[in-house]
Amino acid sequence: MSKKKTNPHRGSSLDDFLEKEGILEEATARAAKKALAWQFARAMKEQNVTKASLARRMKTSRAQLDRLLDPENQSVTLKTLARAAEILGMRVRIELLDS
């Protein structure tokens, strides 16, 4: 009779797995940036705001706005996030949580 292999990750959370693999911080940052980019894109679509007009209103370049809207680009400043949010009638809230 063969012994069935057990999954070493069974019963653990995704966070536990990512932490064990040493990639929890990176995965969390990437997920947050994707969520932000999606929310900005959705707000722009709902308000019929083009990239060019938002860049003008933010007094920034289209390239800077493209970085903000790129879910893979994590090099966006808090100032840029806050400025875009304000123009779109939103605000940025940042929380630090205990681990």
C-alpha positions, 0 to 999 in steps of 0.5 A: 500500500502506497503512502499518500503525500500530504500537501505541506501548505494544507491548512495554511493561509496564502500570507503564511505561504508567501511569507515562508517563500520570502515574497510576502512584502513584494506580493502585497505591494504589487497587489496594492498597486494593481488595485490602485491602478484599477480604481483610478482607471475605473474612476476615469472611465466613469467620469469620462476623463482622458489620460491627456486631460487628467495629466493636464489637470495634475500639471504632470506629464502623460508619462508620469500618469502612465506610471500611475495607471500601470499596475506593474509600476510600483515607483509612484509617489504618495504625492502623485497618488493623492493629486490624482485622487483629489482631481477624481474626487477621491482621497488616499488612505494609508494604514499600517497594520500590525503583523 
